[in-house]
């Protein structure tokens, strides 16, 4: 977790904050009502979890379309209340996820309003080289993983996601495994695989098999645990070159660490955290050193700090002119309250509680949590049945 700790320390510098903003989120182009003055800017914002709060599978739940519709100005269709989706899910680019949510919920959504578990990975393309001269802090970017061979694991389009973040030499674990004959000993038993290797894989096979993988990224939930655990163990225990001798482990990153999440099935499903536990347990049995990894996503405090930055940008986009990063962050606009609406006490509520002021946690009963009373270990500031109830409470409390 050293990277996250360094990131949190660095956030105290205005210069670093402006660079972090550029990496973490796109510049906001849609505005609030042009007539809204600085004094009328909202003093609050909202972050919604998606699975178990807004959607179950692909279906809206808890009156979510109506609830979100109340956050827009009916007369001109612009945002009235700044909000973001703060989810540990992913597997597709933020722009694509925003379009999917628009169709499912019937409201206009910016790609910058979608913060997924893997969104922070864009910071790992390059890294800060921090220098402390006598007078002040300076920072420059130095190369990290931009051109190195990295592997992307998970459902959806993990390699596309990483490519959009700026990684120039990324392969999905599907394509990577296809470059090695018999790396998956159970492959020929898996009826869902075609067994055919594309011409592209044949073209890059010799090059890939001789390159060391410099980092592995678990972008979204693995769809083939047995193969992915096998291939990741091969990569991680050999210094990035399967089939070679044991060497120093390359970096491993997880987009989130959810043990369970709420999907369509009535009971919770195993999440990325469960996959991490399985991988770690096996790796630690076959390698002399314990697995080293970094997990992002909620409940990490830096995720909530970034959400606050994005919400602040939404407020500062009071005109269609593009402002500088420093102007967007500004420091002038202070939120009195930021509401986190989630269904998972150990992820959403724990994260909001750890982030502290100005976060206010609201726990719904439409997902992982179904209790009659508040959660014992991670009690929320408010417990409601649905997201519609949560939005109703927020708007009444804020006098809207």
N, C-alpha and C positions, 0 to 999 in steps of 0.2 A: 504493500500500500504506500511505499515511499513516494511514488509519483504524485498520488493524491495529496499527501502531506505537503510536498513541495509546492504543488499547485495552490493549496490553500494559503500558504505563507506568501506566495508571490502575488496573491490577489490584493494585497494591501497597497501595491504600487499602482498609481493612476496609469502610467505608461503600460504596464503589464495588463491591466484591466482592459485597456483599449484594444490590445492585440488579442486578448482572450475573446473579446466580443466578436471581433472579425472572424475568428476561427469557429466559434461556437454557433453562430447564427447568421443568417443572411440579413442584409439591410432591409428594413421594413419599407414597403412602398405604399401600402394602403393606409389611409389616414382615418383618424376620427373626424367628426364633423369639423369643417374648417372654422366654423363660428365659435368653437370651444376655446376659451381663453385659458391661460396657464392656471388661473385660480379655479377654473371649472374642471380641470383635469381630475380623473378619478383618484381618490386617495387609497384605493384598494385594487387588488387583482385576484384572479382565481387560477389555480392549477388543477386540472382534472386528470385522474387516472382514466384509462380507457377500458381495459378488460375488467368486467365485473362492476363497472360504474356507468359507463356510457354504452358499451356494447357487451353482448354475450355471443361469442362467435362473430357473425356479421350482422346480427339483429340488434337494433336499439333496445335498451331496457330503461326502466325507471322514468319514463317520460323524458328521456334525454333530448330528443329533437325540440320539444316545447321549451325545455329548460334553457338550452343554448340559444334558441330564438329570442328569448327575453334579454339576451346580452347585446342585441343589435338595436339600432334606431329603426323603427318600422318605416318611417317616412322616407329615409334616404338610404337605408340598408348598410350603414357603416357601423363599426363596432362602437358600442356604448360603454362596455365594460371590457378592459383588457383581460384576456385569458389565454392559457396555453394548455396543451395536452402534455402531461408529464408521465410517460409510460416507460416501463422496462422492456416492453415488447419491441419488435423491429423485424428486420429482414428485407426491407425495401427502403429506397431513398425517402427522405422526408417529403419531397415534392410529390411523390407517388402516393404516399400515405395520406397526405392532405387531400388529394383528389378523391381517394377512396372514402375518406370521412365526409367530404362534401356530399357525395352521392348517398351515403348512408344516413346522414343527419339533416340534409336539406338546408345547410347554411354555408356561407363563404368562409373558407379557411385558408390561411397563408401557410406556406411550407415552414416558415419560421415559427409558427405557433405549435409545431409538432416537435417535441423533444423526446427522442427515443433513447433506449438504453445505450446504443452504440454511437449516439451523436458525439460524445467526447472523443471518440477515436480520431476525429479529424485533427485533434491537437497532437497526435502522435506521428503525423507525417513529418513534422519538423519539431524541434524542441528549443526551448529557451536556453541560451548561453548567458548565465547571469554573472555580471561583474559588479563589484562594489568599489568604485573609486572613492577617493576621500570625500568628495563633495556630494555625490548623488548616485543613485542606482541607474545603471544602463543595461539594456538587454539587446541581444542580437539573436537571429535565428541561425542554427547550424543544422546540417543535414542529419536526418535520423533514418526513417524507414521509407522515404519518398521513392527511392529507386531500388530498394532491396527487395528480394523475393520474400513475400509474406503469404500466409495461408489464411483464408477466410472460411469459417465453419458455420453451418446453420441452414435453416429453411429459407425459402424465398430467393433473393438475389444478393447473397452476401458479398460476392466479388464486385458486383455493380455498385453496391453501397460504398465499398472501400475505394473503388476507382473514382467515384464522385467526390470523395473526400480528398483526393489528390495522390493516392497510392498508385504508382505507375507500373509496378511489377507484382500484381496480386493474382493468385489463383484460388478458385474455390477448392474445398477439400475433395469434391467429386472429381474435378479435373486433375488435381494433384495425384490422387490415388490411382487414377487411370494411367498415369505415367509409369507405374511400377507393377510389373507382372506379379500376381499372387500376393500382393501386400495385404489384401483382405482374404484370409483363408476360407471365409464363409461366402465369398462373393458369388460363387457359382450356384449356391443354394438359394439365393435371393431372386425370386421370380419377378420382382418389380424392376430389376435392372436389365438392361438390354444386352449387356455384354459386348456391345459394339463400341469401338474406340473411334472417335472422330478424326478426320484428316488433320485438324488443328492440333490435337493431342499428339498424333504421330510426328508432326513437324517439330514440336517443342520437347518431345520426350527426352532426347539425349541431353539437351541443355538443362532441363529441370533436374534430371537425375544426377547431374554433376554439381549443382548449385546447393549451397547450404541455405536452408530456410532461416531467415533472420528473426522472425517473430510469427506467432500464431494468434489469431483473433477469433474468438467465439462470438460471432456477430448476432446470432439468433439461435433458437432451440435446434439441437442436432436432430436430424431425421433418421439417422442410422448410428445408434450408440455403439454397437459392437465394432463397426468399421472405424468410426471416428476416434474412439478411444484407442484402438490398435494403432492407427496412423499417427495420432498425436503422441502416443508413447514412443513410437519409432522416431519421430522428429525430435522430441524433447530430450530423450536420453542419449542421442547421438550427436548433439550439437547442431541439429538441423539437416542431417544427411542420413536418411534411413538405410539400414544395412551396414553402416560403418561402426567403428568402436565407440564405446561410451565416452562422452565429452560433455562440456559445460552446457547446461540447459539454456536455450534461447528464451526470450521473454514470451510470456503467455498472458493474454488479456481476455477477460470476460465482460460482455456488455452489461450483465446484471448477475445477481446471485439469489434470485427468488427460488425458494425451495418448492413452492406450489403457487398456482394461479387458478383463477376461475375461467373455465372455458364453457362450451355448450353442455358437456356432461354434468350431471347434477353435483357430483363431488369434485374436489379440486384435482388438477392434473399436475404431474411433476414438471418443474421448471428447470431453468438453466442451473440453478443452485444444486439441484439433484444430480445433474450431469457432471457438474464440477466435483461433487463429493465422490461420485463413482470413479472419475478419472484420477482424482487425487489418491484415493484408496489404493487403486491398482498401481499407479506410478510409484508410490512410496514403498510398495512391496518388491518392485523390480529394479529400483534405482537406489544407489547408496545415499543420495541426498534427497531431502523432502522437496516436493513440488513447490516451485515459486510461481506466484501469479498475482495479478492485480484485477480486482473486480470493480466495475463502475456501476452506474444506475442507482436508483433509490435503494437504501436510505442514506447514501453518502451525502454529506452536507454540501459538498461542492456542486452537486446536481441541483439542489434547491437554490444555491447562490446564483447559478447560471440562469435558472428559471426566473429569478428576480430581475436579472439583467435584461432578459428578453421581454419581460412584462414592462420594464421601464422603457425599453425601446419602442414598444407599441404606444405608450403614452406620449413619448417625445416625437412620434411621427405625426405631428399636428399639421404638417403640410406635405405636399408631394415632392418637395426638394430634398435631395439626398444630403444628409448632414455628415460631418466627420464622426469618427468613432467616439472621440471625446465629447462632442456635442450630444451624441445619442445617449451616452452614459450620463453625462452632465453632472450628476451629483445633486442637481437642483431639485429633482422630484423625489420625494420621500413617501413611500407607502406607509400608511397607518396600519393596514392589515393586508396580509396575503393569505388567502384561503386555500388549503390543500384538501381536495375532496377525493377520498380513496376508499377501497374496500378491504385492504390488507393491513391489519394493525402492525405487523412486524416490518412492513416495508413503507407504506404511505404515512401512517401515523407516527411510527418511530422516526422516520426521516424528518417530518415537520417538527416534531418535538426537539430533535437534536439541533435543527437549524435555528430554533429559538425565534425571538422577535424579528420580524412582525408576523410570523406564521401562526395561523389558527387552523387546527385540524378538524375535519369533519369526516366521520366514518359512516359509510352506508351499509345496508344489510343485503345488498343485491349481489354480492360476490363472495369472497373468501369468508368474511365475517357474517355470521347469522345470529349472533347472540341477542338475548332480550335486553341485557344491561350493557354497560360499557366493557371494553376489554380490560382484563385485570393487569396484564404486564405493560401494555402500551395504550393507556386510556386516551381517547380523543377528547377534544374540547367540546364536541357535540356529536351525538349519534342520531342518525335519521334513517328512514326506511329507503329513500330513493334520492337520486341526484336532483330530481325536481324539487323535493322538499329542501334539499341543501341550497339550491339557487333561490328558492322562495325566502328562506331564512336570511341569506346574504343580502338580497335586495331590500328586504324589510329593515334589516339592521343598518344598512347604508342609506336608507331613506330614498330609494329609487322605486 
